[in-house]
Amino acid sequence: MTSRTTAEDDAPTSRHRPLLVLGKITEILDAFSLTRPELTLGEIQQATGIPTSTVQRLVSNMVAEGMLDRSGERVRVGVRMAYWAAAAAKGVDVLTLVNPILREIRDATGETACLFREEQGYRVCVAVAETRHALRREMFVGKIMPLHAGSAGRVLLAWNPPLADAVLSGPLEPFTDATVTSPDVLRGLVAQTRRDGFAITTAERDDGASGLAAPVFDPASDLVGALAISGPTIRMPRPRCEELVDLLVAHAEQLTRTLGGRHPS
């Protein structure tokens, strides 16, 4: 018996077509980031590889539905999306969302990934994915460290001016020869962190240890915490830390967007 193939068999069914369209819509939304909140149609096409005519059609439909907002020749993620994102994040423990991201960072870099929050004038590790290397920095959930030493502390100070003022008004204890103990110098470094969107430090709290950190924000643009990568300086010299900045910042943006958050304007 021979099988018959009809034009109807070859044609995409309505059951499959929406999945293809949703995939393209997702690619378009993923093209936007906190560092590139507005894009032209050409930039969207370059970022996604979707044909220009399809980009034009989908963007027009997404603008009509409020998924994107148009301003002249540029578009951005629509304000309506914030309502959906806030509903999605409502009642969800941040740690439930951050742990898979920490594991992604650990697996991509081979180093320990953590999330730090400020608690009572200190920085506290609230989530961690430890490196599989035998040589590692000691890190565990609940570990308490100073705010004025290390990249995560610098990020927590950079987006919390009252906290920075309080920390910088008191004595800054030295932990190593590289610890910044001058309030004026540290204030400048904190300001630089805010301008850069990340911080890199070496041997400020522990000799032979390096780290880099980036901020995570909630829907009110308040700081959720500092996402950080840390490890021995022998594996993470300054050039290696600089190579990891884009990866770290991208994951911090991913977590911010998952929480429905937005970067302070």
N, C-alpha and C positions, 0 to 999 in steps of 0.2 A: 504494500500500500504506500502510495506517495502522499506526502503531506502537502497541503495547499497553504500558500502564504498570500494573504490579501493585502491590499493597500491599507485596510483598516488595522491589520496586524502590525504593519511596519510603522504606522503613524504613532507619535507619542500620545498616550492617553491623557485625559484630563486629570487622572490620578497622579501622573508623573510631572506634568507641566508646572504645577505650583511649586514643587520641590526645586526645580531648576531656577525658577524666578526668585524664590526665597534665598537660594544660594547666592545669586547675583546681588540681591538687596543686601545681604550680609556682607559681601565683599565691599560694596560701596560704603556701608556704615563703618567697616573696619579701616577704611582709608583715612578716616578722620582720627585725630589724636589731640591730646591736650596741647601739644606743641604745634599742631597744624589743624586748628579748629575750623578754618575756612579753606575751601578748595574751589578751583574753577572746574568746569566740565573736562577740560583737557588734562588737568592734574588727576582727576578721578580716573580717567581713562588710562593714564600712564600707570597709576598705582594698582589698578585692577586687571588691566589687560582686556577688559570687556570692550567689544566694538563700540565705536563712537555713537552710532545711531541707537544702539541699545542703551548706552549710558544716558543719552538725551531723553529717551522715552521713559526710562525708569526714574530718572531724577525728576522729571516733570510730574509723574504720578506720585512720587514720594513727597514732593512739595505740596501737591494737592491734598494729600492725606495728613500733612503736618509732621511727617517723619523727617523732613528736611525743611529748612527755611532758606529763602533766597534773598540776597542783598546785592543788587546789580548783577554782575557776572559771576559772583561767588555764591556758594551755598555752604551751609553748616548744618549740623545735627539739629533737628527741630526741638523747640522747647517742649512740645508735646511728649517727646521721648522721656523727659525727666519725670513725668507723672508715672509712666510705666516702670521706669527704673526704680523710683522710690517705692512703688508697690511691691516690686520684686524683692527688694532688699528689706522690706518691713518685716521685723521679727526674725530675721536671719542673723545668727551669730557671726560676727566678723571672722572669727577664727575658723568657722566652717568654710568660709570662702578663701581665707589666706593660706591655709595649710597646703592645698594642692599647688598653689602658686609657688610657695616656698620649695616644695619638692621639685617643681620644674626648674627653678633657679639652681638648686643644688645639683640636679642631674646635668644641667647644661654647663655649669662652671666647675663642678667637682668640689666646690667649697661650701661652707656652712651658710645657710640663709636664715634670717631672723626677722621678726617684727618687734619693734620696741615701742612702748608707750611711756609717757611721763606719769609718774605717780609720786606725789608728795615730795617733789623736788629732786627726784632721781629718775633715771631711765631704767625700765624694767623689761626684760625679755618675756613676751607673752606667747610667742610661738616660734618654733625652730625646726629646721630640717638639717640635721648634722651631716657633715662631710663623712665620706667613707674612708678617708685617709687616716692612717694611724697617727700621723703628726697633725694635730689640730689645736685650735683655741678652745679652751673649756667654755662651753655654753650650754645652758639649760633653761627651761621655762621657770620663771621666777627669779632669775639672776638679777641682782640690783647693781647698777653702776652709776658713776657720776655723770652729770649732764655736760660738764665743761670739757670732757676728754673723750675723743672718739667721734667718728662720722655720724652715727645715729643721734648722739646728743646734740651735735651741731644742727642737724635737721630739725630736731624737736625745738631747739631755741629759735631757729630762723623763722618759723611760722607761728611763734607764740611770743610776741614782744613783751607782754607783762612778765612771762616766765624768764625771758632773757634778761630783763632789767633786774629781776630778783637775784638771779644767779650771778650776774656781773657786778652786783653791788657788794658781794661778799668776797672773802679770800678764795683764791683758786688753788687748791692743793696740787702740788706736783706729784706725779706718779712715776714719771720717767724724765730723762733729760729733754725729751721732745714735748712734754706737756706744756700747753700754752697757759701761762700764769698771769699774763698782763691783761686786765679787763679791756683796755683800749685795743690791743691786738686781736683779742678774741671777738670783740664787737665787730671789727672789720671783717674777720673771717666768717662770722655769722651772716653779715650783710652780703658777702660774696656768695655764700651758700644759697641765699634766697635768689640772687640774680642768676646763678648757674642752674639751680633746680636740683642740685645734688652736692654731696660732700665726699672728699677722699681724705683719709688721715693715715699716718704711719707712726707706730710706736708711741702714741700719745698716752695710752693707758697701760699697755704691756710692751715691753721691749720685744722686737721681732714679730710684731703682729700688725696687720693692715686691715683696713675696712673702707667700704663706701656705702652710702645710704642715700635714699630718695624719699620724698614725702608721699603720703596717701591721704586723700581728702574725702569728706562725706558730702551729702547733698547740700549742706549749708556752707560748703567751702571751709569747714573747720578741719583741723588736722586730726586724722585718725591715728597716725603713728608713722614711724620711720621704717621703711623696708631696707634691709641691709644685707651685705655679703661680707664675710670676714674670714681671715685665714692667716697662716704664717707668712711673713714678708718674703721668705725664701721662695714661696710659690706665688705670692702676690706683691711683687715690687710695684712701684708707682706706674710704670708703663702698662703692666698687666691690669691694674685697677682701672686705668683710663680706657683700656680695651673693653672692659665690662660695663662701662657707664650706660651705653645705649641699651644693652640687655636689661639692666636693672631698672632704668627709667621706664622702659616699655612695660615691664611687669608691674611697676608701681602705677602707671597709667591704667593698665588692665584692671587692677584691683579697684582703683578709684572709680572707673566706669562701671564695674560690676556692682559697686555699692551705690550707683546712681550719683556719685560725687562729681564735683567740678573744681577745677583749679581756681584759687582766688584771683580776681581780676586786678 
